[in-house]
Amino acid sequence: MRIRTLTVNSRAEVVVKIIREVLALFHIEIVGAAGAADYAQLSVVNRERRRAALPVVTTEVHLFAADGSRETDSYTSAGAADELERAAVHRAIKRNFYQFVRDRFQMPHAPWGILHGVRPTKIVHRWLRSGMTPETVIGRLQTDYFCSAEKARLITEVAVRQQPFLARTDVRTASVYVGIPFCITRCLYCSFPAHLLPGEAKLRGFMEVLARDIAAADADIAALGLTVQNIYVGGGTPTSLPNDFFAEMLEMVYNAFYGSSILEFTVEAGRPDSMSAEKIARMREFRVTRVSVNPQSMQAQTLRRIGRGHTPEEIVRMVHDLRAAHDFHINMDVILGLPGETAEDVSSTMAQVTALAPDDITLHALAIKRGSRLCRMMEETRVALPSDAETMRMSAAATDIVESAGYRPYYLYRQGYMSGDLENVGYARPGAESMYNIQIMEERQTVVGIGGAAATKVMGVRSGRMHSAFNAKDLTTYLRDIDIYIEKRRALLRAEYEEEVPAC
C-alpha cells in the first residue's frame, strides 16, 4: 500500500511518530511526490476531551483518492486510570489509528498489536508491582494494546520468572560491561560498531587506552561504594583478540572487578574460528563462569552465505572443548529469518543445538539494520529474505523444540525492522538464567560501561530515572578522546551516587 502524503493535526513529533509506527507495522509507505501511489493523501485529526476524569481521544482519518474523493472514518478510545495522562493520550491515538488501518485495508491483527518498544515487559512489571494478577495482566494487554493471547502470555510469563532475580539487587549494586569492538570478519547482517581485527600496533594502543578506562571505572566504583554483581565482556567478539592480548584483557578485568559479590562473569566467545585452547584456559584461570557461543545457524550453506568462517562441526567441537575444560555455563544464539533458510532448516539447527545441551538458548529474529551489508544488498535486490509468514513458522518450530527440551523463556526484547514482527527471547533451563541478561533488559540496575562503543546506564538514586553516557562507536574517536568519556561517566555516576556535602 502506497500513499503520497501524510498530514497530522499535531506539531508534536511523538504523535507523528505514532502514526508512522502503525503505517510501518502494516508495510504502508508514504512515497512523497515521486512514484506511483494508491491514495493521494492521508489526513489524521485527533481531538481530546475528558470523561470521568480520564482523557478520551477521537481520531478522524480522511483518506483522499487521486480524483479528490474522500473517505472518512472515526474511532474513539479512552485512557486508563493508572496511566500518566500523556501516555494515555498517545496510546488512545495509536489504538484508534491501528483500528482504522485494520478496518480500512482488511489487515490481520499484528502479533504485538500496538505494544511498541524494545522492552515490552516493563509495563507488565509495573502492573504486577501494583498488585495485578498475571491473568489480569494478560487480559489487559489484549484489551488495551491488542496483543495476541500468545504474546501477552509470553511477556507475562517472562516478567513473573524475572521477579526473584530483580529482587536480588539494590541501588548500589551494579554490573560492569567491557566492550571489545573487534571481529575476525563482519557478518552479512551485522550493524554493530565492530571493526575488523587490526594489527599489533593498533591493538597495543587499544589495550593501553582500555587499561586507563578500566582503572578509572574501578576507582569510581570503589569511591562511590558500589558492589559489582556481574561482569560481561562483549563486543564485537572478544575472543577475536590474539591469545596474549586476550589473556591481558581478562587479567585487567579480573583484577579490577572480580570479588566475592560476583554472580556471573561472562565472555562472548561467539564463533569457533576465534577460539583456542589457550583462551579457554585463561577463561578458566580468571574465573569466567559463562561463555556465549553464537552459531546463528547450523546449516553449512547459511554460514557461508552470511560470512561466518566456520562449519557446524566446529561449533560442536567448540562446545565440547569448553565442557571438557571447565563447568562453564554455555549460552547459544540462533537467528531466525536468515537469507535462504526455511522453517525446516531452523528445525534442523535447533535439533543440533539442543543436542549439545547448552544452559540457555537465545532465539533472535533477524533485524534489518542500516549499515549492514545485508541492508545494502536488499536495496540492490541482490538477496531475498524468508517471508514474514515463513519467519513466523521458523519461530514456532524453534519455540516448540526448545520448550520440549525443558527450556523456559526468561528475558525478551524487541528491535525495529524485525522479521515477522517477532522478538528476541532467551530460554534457559530452570536455575540457569543469566542475571546480567535480566538486568540489562529490564534496566533495574546500574551498568558501568567500559571500552569501545560501551554505554553506562545509571539508575537514578535521586531522580528515579535512568541516565546514560556513551563511549564513541568510532574506534579512533574513542582512543583519542578517552579522557572525555571517562569524565562523562564519572560525572554521571557522581551525580546520582556521591553523598551530598553537608552545609557548614
C-alpha positions in Angstrom: 0.0 0.0 0.0 1.4 3.4 -1.0 0.2 6.9 0.0 1.6 10.1 -1.5 1.4 12.4 1.5 0.6 12.3 5.2 -0.7 15.1 7.4 -1.3 15.1 11.1 -3.0 17.8 13.1 -0.2 18.0 15.6 3.2 19.6 15.7 4.2 17.1 18.4 6.8 14.8 17.0 5.7 11.9 19.1 2.2 11.9 17.6 3.6 11.9 14.0 5.9 9.1 15.1 3.0 7.1 16.5 1.1 7.3 13.1 4.2 6.3 11.2 4.9 3.3 13.5 1.4 1.9 12.7 1.9 2.5 9.0 5.3 0.8 9.1 3.8 -2.1 11.1 1.5 -2.8 8.1 4.1 -2.0 5.4 2.2 1.1 4.2 4.6 3.6 2.5 4.5 7.4 2.4 6.1 7.9 -1.0 6.1 11.7 -1.4 5.8 13.4 -4.8 7.7 10.8 -6.8 6.4 7.4 -7.7 3.0 5.8 -8.0 0.6 5.8 -5.1 -2.7 4.1 -4.3 -4.0 7.2 -2.5 -3.2 10.9 -2.8 -3.3 11.8 0.9 -3.9 10.5 4.4 -5.0 13.1 7.0 -5.2 12.3 10.7 -7.1 14.6 13.1 -7.0 13.9 16.9 -9.4 15.6 19.3 -9.1 15.3 23.1 -11.7 15.7 25.8 -12.3 14.3 29.3 -14.8 11.8 30.6 -15.0 10.9 34.3 -11.5 12.5 34.8 -10.0 10.3 32.1 -8.6 11.5 28.7 -10.7 10.5 25.7 -9.4 10.8 22.1 -11.4 10.8 19.0 -9.3 10.2 15.8 -10.8 11.2 12.5 -9.0 9.8 9.4 -9.5 11.2 6.0 -8.3 9.2 3.0 -8.2 11.0 -0.3 -8.2 9.2 -3.7 -6.4 10.6 -6.7 -9.6 12.1 -8.1 -10.1 14.1 -4.9 -12.9 11.9 -3.4 -12.6 11.4 0.3 -13.4 8.6 2.7 -13.7 9.4 6.4 -13.6 7.1 9.5 -13.7 7.9 13.2 -12.6 6.0 16.2 -12.7 6.8 19.9 -10.6 5.4 22.8 -10.2 6.4 26.5 -7.2 6.3 28.8 -6.9 4.2 31.9 -6.9 5.4 35.5 -3.4 4.0 36.1 -1.7 5.8 33.1 0.1 9.1 33.0 -2.1 11.5 31.1 0.2 12.0 28.1 0.9 8.2 27.8 -2.9 7.6 27.9 -3.5 10.1 25.1 -0.7 8.6 23.0 -2.0 5.1 23.5 -5.5 6.1 22.6 -4.3 7.8 19.3 -2.3 4.7 18.4 -5.2 2.4 19.2 -7.6 4.4 17.1 -5.3 4.6 14.1 -4.4 0.9 14.4 -8.1 0.1 14.2 -8.6 2.4 11.2 -5.8 0.7 9.2 -7.0 -2.8 10.1 -10.6 -2.0 9.1 -9.9 0.1 6.0 -7.3 -2.2 4.4 -8.5 -5.5 5.9 -5.2 -6.2 7.7 -4.8 -9.0 10.2 -4.0 -8.3 13.8 -0.3 -7.7 14.4 1.0 -10.2 17.0 2.2 -7.4 19.3 -0.7 -5.1 18.5 0.2 -1.5 19.3 2.8 -2.5 22.0 5.9 -0.9 20.7 9.4 -0.5 22.1 12.5 -2.5 23.0 11.3 -3.7 26.4 7.6 -4.6 26.4 8.0 -6.4 29.7 8.4 -3.1 31.5 4.6 -2.4 31.5 4.0 -6.0 32.8 6.4 -5.4 35.8 4.7 -2.1 36.6 1.3 -3.8 36.6 2.5 -6.8 38.7 4.0 -4.4 41.3 0.6 -2.6 41.5 -0.9 -5.9 42.6 -2.4 -7.2 39.3 -2.6 -10.9 38.9 -0.8 -12.4 35.9 -4.2 -13.4 34.3 -5.4 -9.8 34.7 -2.2 -8.5 33.1 -2.7 -10.9 30.1 -6.3 -9.6 29.6 -5.2 -6.0 29.9 -2.5 -6.5 27.3 -5.1 -7.9 24.9 -7.7 -5.3 25.6 -5.6 -2.1 25.8 -2.8 -3.0 23.4 -4.4 -5.5 21.0 -1.6 -8.0 21.9 -2.3 -11.6 20.8 -3.0 -14.0 23.6 0.3 -15.8 22.7 2.4 -12.7 23.1 0.5 -11.5 26.2 1.2 -14.8 27.9 4.8 -14.9 26.8 5.8 -11.5 28.2 3.8 -12.1 31.4 5.5 -15.4 31.9 8.9 -13.8 31.3 8.2 -11.0 33.8 6.9 -13.4 36.5 10.0 -15.5 36.1 12.3 -12.5 36.4 10.8 -11.2 39.7 13.0 -13.2 42.1 16.1 -12.1 40.2 15.2 -8.4 40.1 14.7 -8.6 43.9 18.4 -9.6 44.3 19.7 -6.1 43.7 19.6 -2.6 45.1 20.5 0.9 44.0 24.2 0.4 44.9 24.6 -2.9 43.1 26.0 -2.7 39.6 27.1 -4.7 36.6 30.2 -4.0 34.5 30.2 -4.2 30.7 33.5 -4.3 28.9 33.3 -3.7 25.1 35.9 -5.2 22.8 35.0 -3.8 19.4 36.8 -6.3 17.1 35.8 -9.2 14.9 37.7 -11.6 12.6 35.2 -11.0 9.8 32.0 -8.9 9.5 28.8 -10.9 9.2 26.3 -10.1 6.4 23.6 -8.9 8.8 25.8 -7.1 11.3 25.3 -3.4 12.1 27.2 -3.4 15.4 30.0 -0.9 15.9 32.7 -3.6 15.5 35.9 -3.4 13.5 38.0 -6.0 11.7 40.8 -7.0 14.0 43.7 -4.6 13.4 47.5 -5.2 13.5 49.5 -5.5 16.7 50.5 -1.8 16.9 46.9 -0.6 16.9 45.8 -3.4 19.2 48.5 -2.3 21.7 47.2 1.3 21.5 43.7 0.0 22.2 44.9 -2.1 25.2 46.7 0.9 26.7 43.5 3.0 26.5 41.4 0.1 27.8 43.7 -0.1 30.8 43.1 3.6 31.6 39.3 3.1 31.1 39.2 0.1 33.5 41.3 1.8 36.1 39.1 4.9 36.1 35.9 2.8 36.4 37.4 0.7 39.2 38.3 3.9 41.1 34.8 5.4 40.7 33.1 2.1 41.8 35.3 2.0 44.9 34.9 5.7 45.7 31.1 5.5 45.4 30.7 2.3 47.4 29.1 0.3 44.6 29.0 -3.5 44.6 29.7 -5.3 41.3 27.3 -8.2 40.8 28.0 -9.2 37.2 30.9 -8.7 34.6 30.1 -9.0 30.9 32.8 -8.9 28.3 31.1 -8.3 24.9 31.7 -6.7 21.5 32.4 -7.4 18.7 33.9 -10.7 19.5 36.3 -10.5 22.5 37.9 -13.9 21.6 39.0 -12.4 18.3 41.9 -10.9 20.3 45.2 -12.8 19.9 45.9 -15.2 22.8 48.3 -12.8 24.6 46.1 -9.8 24.2 43.0 -11.8 25.3 44.8 -13.0 28.4 46.0 -9.5 29.2 42.5 -8.1 28.8 40.9 -10.8 31.1 43.5 -10.3 33.8 42.9 -6.5 33.8 39.1 -7.0 34.1 39.6 -9.7 36.8 42.0 -7.7 38.9 39.7 -4.6 38.8 36.3 -6.1 39.4 36.3 -9.7 40.5 35.4 -10.4 44.1 33.1 -12.3 46.4 30.0 -10.4 45.2 30.3 -11.6 41.6 27.4 -13.8 40.5 28.4 -14.0 36.8 31.5 -13.4 34.7 30.5 -13.7 31.0 32.6 -13.7 27.9 31.2 -13.6 24.4 33.2 -16.2 22.5 31.0 -16.0 19.5 32.5 -18.3 16.9 34.9 -21.2 16.8 37.4 -19.5 14.4 38.1 -17.1 17.3 38.7 -19.7 20.0 41.8 -21.5 21.1 42.8 -23.9 23.9 44.9 -21.1 25.4 41.8 -18.8 25.6 39.7 -21.5 27.2 42.5 -22.0 29.8 42.7 -18.2 30.5 38.9 -18.1 31.0 39.1 -20.8 33.5 42.1 -19.2 35.2 40.3 -15.9 35.6 37.0 -17.5 36.8 34.8 -16.8 33.9 31.5 -18.5 34.6 29.5 -18.1 31.4 30.6 -18.3 27.8 28.4 -17.3 24.9 28.7 -19.4 21.7 26.8 -18.0 18.7 26.4 -20.4 15.9 23.4 -18.4 14.4 22.7 -21.4 12.2 23.9 -25.0 12.0 23.4 -25.0 8.2 26.7 -25.0 6.4 25.3 -23.2 3.3 23.8 -20.4 5.5 27.1 -19.9 7.4 28.9 -19.4 4.1 26.2 -17.1 2.9 26.3 -14.8 5.9 30.1 -14.6 6.1 30.9 -16.9 9.0 34.2 -18.6 8.7 33.4 -21.9 10.4 31.4 -25.0 10.0 28.6 -26.6 12.1 31.1 -29.3 13.1 33.5 -26.7 14.5 30.7 -25.3 16.7 30.1 -28.8 18.1 33.8 -29.2 18.8 34.0 -25.8 20.5 31.2 -26.6 22.9 32.8 -30.0 23.7 36.2 -28.3 24.3 34.6 -25.8 26.7 32.7 -28.6 28.5 35.9 -30.7 28.8 37.9 -27.7 30.2 35.5 -26.4 32.8 31.9 -26.3 34.0 31.2 -23.2 32.1 27.6 -22.1 31.7 27.1 -22.1 27.9 24.7 -19.9 26.0 24.0 -20.4 22.3 22.4 -17.9 20.0 20.4 -18.7 16.9 19.0 -16.2 14.3 15.6 -16.7 12.7 14.9 -15.3 9.2 18.4 -15.6 7.7 18.7 -15.4 3.9 17.9 -18.7 2.1 16.6 -20.5 5.1 13.3 -22.3 5.7 11.4 -23.5 8.8 12.8 -26.9 8.1 16.4 -25.5 8.2 15.6 -23.9 11.6 14.2 -27.2 12.9 17.4 -28.9 11.9 19.5 -26.2 13.6 17.5 -26.4 16.8 17.8 -30.2 16.9 21.5 -29.9 16.7 21.8 -27.1 19.2 19.6 -28.7 21.9 21.6 -32.0 21.4 24.6 -30.1 22.8 22.6 -29.3 25.9 23.6 -25.6 26.4 22.4 -24.0 29.6 20.4 -21.4 27.8 19.5 -20.6 24.2 18.6 -17.2 22.7 16.3 -17.1 19.7 16.9 -13.9 17.7 14.7 -12.7 14.9 16.7 -11.1 12.1 16.6 -7.3 12.3 17.5 -5.5 9.1 19.6 -2.5 10.2 21.0 0.3 8.3 24.8 -0.1 8.0 24.7 -3.8 7.4 25.8 -5.3 4.1 22.5 -7.2 4.1 20.5 -4.0 4.1 22.6 -2.7 1.1 22.2 -5.9 -0.7 18.4 -5.9 -0.2 18.3 -2.3 -1.6 20.1 -3.6 -4.7 17.8 -6.6 -4.9 20.7 -9.0 -4.7 19.4 -11.0 -1.8 15.9 -12.3 -0.7 14.8 -13.0 2.8 12.2 -15.5 4.0 8.7 -14.0 4.1 7.2 -12.9 7.3 4.9 -15.9 7.3 7.9 -18.3 6.9 9.8 -16.5 9.7 6.8 -17.0 11.9 6.9 -20.7 11.0 10.6 -20.7 12.0 9.8 -19.1 15.3 7.0 -21.6 16.0 9.3 -24.6 15.2 12.2 -23.3 17.3 10.0 -22.5 20.2 8.4 -25.9 20.2 11.8 -27.6 20.2 13.4 -25.5 23.0 10.3 -25.8 25.2 10.1 -29.5 24.6 13.7 -29.8 25.7 12.9 -28.2 29.0 13.9 -24.6 28.4 11.7 -21.7 29.6 11.6 -18.0 28.5 13.3 -15.6 30.9 14.2 -12.4 29.1 12.8 -10.7 26.0 13.4 -7.7 23.9 12.4 -6.3 20.5 14.1 -4.3 17.8 13.0 -2.3 14.8 12.6 -3.9 11.4 12.4 -7.5 12.8 11.4 -10.3 10.5 7.8 -11.5 11.1 7.1 -8.8 13.7 8.9 -11.2 16.1 11.1 -10.7 19.2 14.3 -11.9 20.7 13.7 -14.4 23.6 16.2 -16.0 25.9 15.3 -19.5 27.1 17.0 -21.3 30.0 16.9 -24.4 32.0 15.4 -23.6 35.4 18.2 -22.3 37.6 20.5 -21.4 34.6 19.0 -17.9 33.9 21.6 -15.1 33.3 21.3 -12.4 35.9 23.1 -9.9 33.6 20.7 -10.5 30.7 17.7 -9.8 33.0 19.2 -6.7 34.5 20.3 -5.2 31.2 17.0 -5.8 29.6 14.8 -4.6 32.4 17.0 -1.6 33.3 16.7 -2.1 37.0 20.4 -1.9 37.8 23.3 0.4 37.0 25.7 -0.8 34.3 29.1 0.7 34.1 30.3 0.7 30.5 34.0 0.4 29.6 35.6 0.1 26.2 34.7 0.8 22.6 31.0 1.7 22.0 30.1 0.9 25.6 27.2 2.5 27.4 26.9 3.4 31.0 23.4 3.4 32.4 22.8 4.7 35.9 19.8 4.1 38.0 18.7 7.4 39.4 19.1 7.3 43.2 17.9 10.9 43.4 16.0 11.4 40.2 14.3 8.0 40.0 15.1 7.9 36.2 17.8 6.1 34.2 20.5 8.3 32.8 23.1 7.2 30.1 26.5 8.1 28.9 28.0 6.6 25.7 31.6 5.9 24.6 32.2 6.6 20.9 31.3 3.9 18.4 34.2 5.1 16.2 37.4 3.5 17.4 39.7 6.4 16.5 37.4 8.8 18.4 37.3 6.5 21.5 41.1 6.2 21.6 41.7 9.9 21.1 39.1 11.2 23.5 39.2 8.6 26.3 39.6 11.2 29.0 36.4 12.9 27.9 34.5 9.6 28.1 36.0 8.8 31.5 34.9 12.2 32.8 31.4 11.9 31.4 30.9 8.5 33.1 32.4 9.8 36.3 30.1 12.9 36.4 27.1 10.7 35.7 27.9 8.3 38.5 28.7 11.0 41.0 25.6 13.0 40.2 23.5 10.0 41.4 25.7 8.3 44.0 28.0 10.8 45.6 27.0 11.8 49.1 25.9 15.4 49.4 28.4 17.6 51.2 26.7 19.0 54.4 26.5 22.7 54.7 28.9 24.4 57.1 
